[in-house]
Amino acid sequence: MKILGGVFVFLMLLVSVVSCEVSNSNDSPRFEEVVLDTGVTQNIWMKTYGDINGNGLTDIVVGGRHGGGLVAYLAPNWERYVINENLAVSTDGAVADINNNGINDIVVVLHRELAWFSGPDWEHHTVDKDFPLHDVEVADLNNSGLKDLVARNQGAFGDGDVLYIYEQEELGVWNRQEIKIVDGEGLKVRDVNGNGRPDIVINSYWFENTGDINNWIQHQFTDTWTWPHAFIDLADLNNNGRKDIVMAPAELHDQYYRISWFEAPEDPTSIWKEHVLVDSIEAVIHFIGAADINLNGRKDIMYAHMRQGAFPQEVAVLYQDRRNRWDTKEVLSNHGSHSMILYDFNQNGRIDAVGANHQCDTLKMWINKAR
């Protein structure tokens, strides 16, 4: 393990009572673990990425729930840059140009507020407030040229039975629409049916974008998965040109379910075939993501246990071989993570990972050394 950071990074060893170790006996041959920062931003719940200073490099943006506020780590040396230190940042965010001025902004779920911060001066703009949210996605839902938002709370600790769609009618003016959904957790906005319009995926259902932001068609994609709380990703796992869905059970500790991927059929409005990847796992998987980690032309799946689970809290990769088998697992860490992000952060053609465990203060990067 190495420690990286710029002149603003302060390092300290933590006395761990909640699996927040800085050091880690990581024996993964494919990844090098480094610490980007520790002990400054407190309870790093939110992680996202994007170019926030216009230099063409992808930065890391995180938020502290109990201290440190909204912070960026600027590529390529990951210098710490404070955007707003007086915020209680919740679990999700995104980097996108909200006001169409050619400069990226930051959308953030705060404590009982959905907000965005306009770059480069980071003025605080409220989209909605006075109720909690857990997830947010950014997309131009109606091809208006303006970014819209989709948000959801979580059912395990509140009410996860409503989709909130925020149409940006004109710059900075938001119209909220509510869609009643099955209770639970999980949200992703992707083009499911390949028609060029972003659709909405939740646990067990997807909502077809008709082109009218006020008219969504609900489709059930599984009748075998019953766990209400999920972390979701979409990717073409079998290289047939269609986006498949992968889900892992999020919430609660001492409960067990499975990790599965769902094969997109030719008709995506029908039921998708479920393929079980892990048949029993503690339901504290607060990250799952698909990417070609080992550069063999097949998508692999990374997942992470968060702090609430029993030890070891694995950050692991399930590798897919060229015969669509998932027989190889590699553990990057036994100290967990939460709401991770996957991207080629050092621009060498390999997907890296960034994360911090739930209620922990140490931000880590796992640098992919695949050849």
Number of C-alpha atoms within 10 A of each C-alpha: 15 11 16 17 19 16 9 13 18 13 17 11 11 16 10 10 7 13 24 23 18 24 15 14 11 15 14 15 12 17 20 17 25 20 21 24 26 24 18 18 24 19 25 32 28 28 27 23 22 22 19 25 16 14 10 10 15 21 23 21 25 29 32 28 24 18 18 24 24 27 20 22 24 22 20 14 14 19 19 21 15 16 21 16 15 12 17 21 28 28 23 23 28 22 21 23 19 26 17 13 10 11 16 22 26 24 27 29 26 27 18 16 19 27 18 24 21 20 22 13 9 13 12 14 13 15 19 16 14 9 10 20 24 24 22 23 20 21 20 17 26 19 15 12 12 19 23 22 22 22 21 23 24 23 19 15 12 13 15 22 18 19 20 19 22 22 24 23 13 13 11 15 10 17 14 14 14 14 12 10 14 15 19 25 27 27 25 23 22 20 18 25 19 13 10 11 19 24 23 21 25 27 27 23 18 24 19 21 23 16 14 10 16 13 12 16 11 15 16 17 25 17 12 11 16 10 19 20 26 27 25 24 24 23 22 17 25 17 13 10 11 20 23 22 24 25 28 31 29 28 27 15 15 12 14 16 18 18 22 19 22 22 21 26 16 11 9 20 19 13 19 22 17 18 13 14 18 13 11 13 16 21 25 29 33 26 25 29 24 22 23 17 25 19 14 14 13 21 24 22 24 24 25 29 30 28 26 21 20 14 12 13 23 22 24 20 22 21 23 23 16 12 8 13 11 16 10 10 14 17 20 24 20 18 25 29 31 28 26 24 19 20 16 14 23 16 12 10 12 19 21 22 20 25 28 29 29 25 21 26 25 27 24 23 24 22 19 22 16 14 8
